[in-house]
Amino acid sequence: MGLPWAFVTTKILFMCPHSAAKSVAAAGFMTREAAKRGLDVEVSNGGTDPDPEVAAGVRSHLEAEGLPVVDPPSYVTAEDLEQADVAVNIGCDLSHLAVSRAVEDWVIPDFSDDVDAAFAAIKDHVGALADRLASS
């Protein structure tokens, strides 16, 4: 006899154009916040025009906080979007992917303009998303 309930993994996809900074940071912070809240999530990230590697400053910051860094950056596909339960877009042009699902859009300052503000904004958005998932 099966259990009356089952854990369902929530697939979360973060996207930024180069998959080298904002989506990487969001994925790292979400991994930590999900663990704190006991959320069953699968976190991934990608970009529409990925760089060859994660930005050095982002890598250093995340590693200093003990957070995972997914490397090398990868392309996000329409299939990735369709398979995600939560898709977060941080500055990508997704028009070429013919997306048929809802996508959250986050506005995050550029790391090149203000590193601290960018990390703070990502942490705030990730915290709110984790809270929302924990209450659902």
LINNORSUL-V688395 format. One record per pair of residues at least 12 apart in sequence whose C-alpha atoms are under 10 Angstrom apart, sorted by sequence separation. I is the first residue (numbers start at 1). GAP is how many residues later the second one is. If there is no record, write none. Layout:
{{I:GAP} {I:GAP}}
This chain:
{{14:12} {15:12} {30:12} {31:12} {59:12} {108:12} {109:12} {13:13} {14:13} {30:13} {31:13} {92:13} {108:13} {109:13} {13:14} {30:14} {87:14} {88:14} {89:14} {90:14} {91:14} {107:14} {108:14} {12:15} {27:15} {28:15} {54:15} {86:15} {87:15} {88:15} {89:15} {90:15} {91:15} {106:15} {107:15} {14:16} {27:16} {28:16} {54:16} {78:16} {81:16} {85:16} {86:16} {87:16} {88:16} {89:16} {90:16} {91:16} {106:16} {26:17} {27:17} {28:17} {53:17} {54:17} {77:17} {81:17} {82:17} {84:17} {85:17} {86:17} {87:17} {88:17} {89:17} {90:17} {91:17} {108:17} {12:18} {26:18} {27:18} {53:18} {54:18} {55:18} {76:18} {78:18} {79:18} {81:18} {82:18} {83:18} {85:18} {86:18} {87:18} {88:18} {89:18} {90:18} {107:18} {12:19} {26:19} {27:19} {52:19} {53:19} {54:19} {77:19} {78:19} {81:19} {82:19} {84:19} {90:19} {106:19} {24:20} {25:20} {52:20} {53:20} {77:20} {78:20} {79:20} {81:20} {82:20} {23:21} {24:21} {51:21} {52:21} {53:21} {76:21} {78:21} {81:21} {23:22} {24:22} {50:22} {51:22} {52:22} {77:22} {78:22} {81:22} {22:23} {23:23} {24:23} {50:23} {51:23} {23:24} {46:24} {49:24} {50:24} {51:24} {20:25} {45:25} {49:25} {50:25} {19:26} {20:26} {44:26} {46:26} {47:26} {48:26} {49:26} {50:26} {19:27} {20:27} {46:27} {47:27} {48:27} {49:27} {18:28} {19:28} {45:28} {46:28} {47:28} {48:28} {10:29} {11:29} {12:29} {13:29} {14:29} {15:29} {16:29} {17:29} {18:29} {19:29} {20:29} {25:29} {45:29} {46:29} {47:29} {48:29} {9:30} {10:30} {11:30} {12:30} {13:30} {14:30} {15:30} {16:30} {17:30} {18:30} {19:30} {20:30} {21:30} {24:30} {44:30} {45:30} {46:30} {47:30} {8:31} {9:31} {10:31} {11:31} {12:31} {13:31} {14:31} {15:31} {16:31} {17:31} {18:31} {19:31} {20:31} {24:31} {45:31} {46:31} {7:32} {8:32} {9:32} {10:32} {11:32} {12:32} {13:32} {14:32} {15:32} {16:32} {17:32} {18:32} {19:32} {20:32} {21:32} {22:32} {44:32} {90:32} {7:33} {8:33} {9:33} {10:33} {11:33} {12:33} {13:33} {14:33} {15:33} {16:33} {17:33} {18:33} {19:33} {20:33} {21:33} {22:33} {25:33} {29:33} {32:33} {9:34} {16:34} {17:34} {18:34} {19:34} {20:34} {21:34} {24:34} {25:34} {28:34} {32:34} {46:34} {18:35} {19:35} {20:35} {21:35} {24:35} {28:35} {32:35} {45:35} {18:36} {19:36} {20:36} {21:36} {22:36} {25:36} {29:36} {31:36} {32:36} {44:36} {18:37} {21:37} {25:37} {28:37} {30:37} {31:37} {20:38} {21:38} {24:38} {28:38} {29:38} {20:39} {28:39} {29:39} {27:40} {28:40} {44:40} {27:41} {28:41} {43:41} {88:41} {25:42} {27:42} {28:42} {42:42} {45:42} {47:42} {25:43} {27:43} {42:43} {43:43} {44:43} {45:43} {46:43} {47:43} {48:43} {49:43} {86:43} {24:44} {25:44} {41:44} {45:44} {47:44} {48:44} {49:44} {24:45} {25:45} {47:45} {48:45} {24:46} {47:46} {48:46} {23:47} {24:47} {47:47} {86:47} {21:48} {48:48} {20:49} {24:49} {48:49} {20:50} {23:50} {19:51} {20:51} {19:52} {20:52} {21:52} {19:53} {20:53} {58:53} {19:54} {20:54} {57:54} {61:54} {18:55} {19:55} {57:55} {18:56} {19:56} {55:56} {18:57} {19:57} {58:57} {62:57} {17:58} {57:58} {61:58} {15:59} {17:59} {15:60} {16:60} {15:61} {58:61} {14:62} {26:62} {13:63} {26:64} {23:65} {15:66} {23:66} {13:67} {14:67} {22:67} {23:67} {12:68} {13:68} {22:68} {23:68} {11:69} {12:69} {22:69} {11:70} {13:70} {14:70} {12:71} {13:71} {19:71} {11:72} {12:72} {13:72} {14:72} {15:72} {16:72} {17:72} {11:73} {12:73} {13:73} {14:73} {15:73} {16:73} {17:73} {18:73} {19:73} {10:74} {11:74} {12:74} {13:74} {14:74} {15:74} {16:74} {17:74} {18:74} {10:75} {11:75} {12:75} {13:75} {14:75} {15:75} {16:75} {17:75} {9:76} {10:76} {11:76} {12:76} {13:76} {14:76} {15:76} {16:76} {17:76} {15:77} {16:77} {17:77} {15:79} {22:86} {22:87} {22:88} {14:89} {21:89} {22:89} {13:90} {14:90} {15:90} {16:90} {21:90} {29:90} {33:90} {15:91} {39:91} {14:92} {30:92} {34:92} {39:92} {41:92} {25:93} {26:93} {29:93} {30:93} {33:93} {34:93} {37:93} {40:93} {25:94} {29:94} {32:94} {33:94} {36:94} {37:94} {39:94} {40:94} {26:95} {27:95} {28:95} {29:95} {30:95} {31:95} {32:95} {33:95} {34:95} {35:95} {39:95} {22:96} {26:96} {29:96} {30:96} {33:96} {34:96} {37:96} {38:96} {21:97} {22:97} {25:97} {26:97} {29:97} {30:97} {33:97} {34:97} {37:97} {21:98} {25:98} {26:98} {28:98} {29:98} {32:98} {33:98} {23:99} {26:99} {27:99} {30:99} {31:99} {34:99} {22:100} {26:100} {30:100} {34:100} {25:101} {26:101} {29:101} {10:123}}
